[in-house]
Every structure is written in C-alpha cells, then in structure tokens.
Amino acid sequence: MDEGLQFYRCILCGSVVSVWDIKEHHGCGRCKNPRIRPSELSLWEKIVQILKHPAIWKWSEESL
C-alpha cells in the first residue's frame, strides 16, 4: 500500500502542484489553472518539494 503524498501537474504550464497549492489556490499556484492531473515527480522535483515543505517530512513521534 502506497502511503506517499500525491502530487499533480498543471495541464497548462506543466508545474508541480501539491495538495497545499490545491487548498490555497484551488489549482496551480503558478498560473492559477484549476485543471491538474496526477503525476510522478522526478528526483529533482522531489528534492524541491522537500525543501519547500520541510515540516511534513519530520519523523513522527510514534516511530521514535
């Protein structure tokens, strides 16, 4: 069972869209387009998302 975060890609400009972008902008944060599709991220895009949202990647207290 895959429990990872789902990321999307904007159909218009091709940028990565996170669940936080969807909540804040109702679609793409760059061009404000509401049309997005599920997407796998490249290694570089994963690194960028980790740097943009570091709090989500912290270890949970239950695993310690």
N, C-alpha and C positions, 0 to 999 in steps of 0.2 A: 504494500500500500504506500503510495507516494504522498508524503505529508508536507512537501515543499510549498513555497509560495508560488502562486500562479502569476505570471507576468503576461502582458499583452503587447501588441504592436499596433500603432496607429496605421490605418489604411491609407490616409492621405500623405503624411510626411515620413512614416516609417520609424518614428522614435519609439523607445521603450515606454510603456505605460504600466505603472504599478497600481496596486489596489488603493494606495494613498492618493494617487492622481485622480482615480475614478471618483473617490469620495470628495476631493476638493474641487476638481474641475469638471466632473461629470464626463470625462473622456481624456483626451490627450492634453497634457499640461503645456505643450509647446504651441500647437496650432488650434487648440480648443475643439477639435473634431470629435464628435461622440462615437464615431464608427471605429471600433477596435476589434482585433482578433487575437485569440490565444497564441503565444509564441514561446519557443525555446530561446534562451539567451546564450550568446557566445561567452567565452571565458572572460573577455574584456568587459562585456556588459554586466556580468555577474559581479565583477570587482567594483565597477562603478556603483551598482546598486548597494553593495555592502558599505561603501564609503558614504553614500547619500543617506542611508538609514542604519547607522551602526547599532542603535538600541535594540533592534529586532533580532540581531544575531547573538546577543549575550546569552550565556548559559543560563538555563532555568535553575532555580534553587533546588528543585526536586532531583536534578541529576547530580548534584554535588554530594 
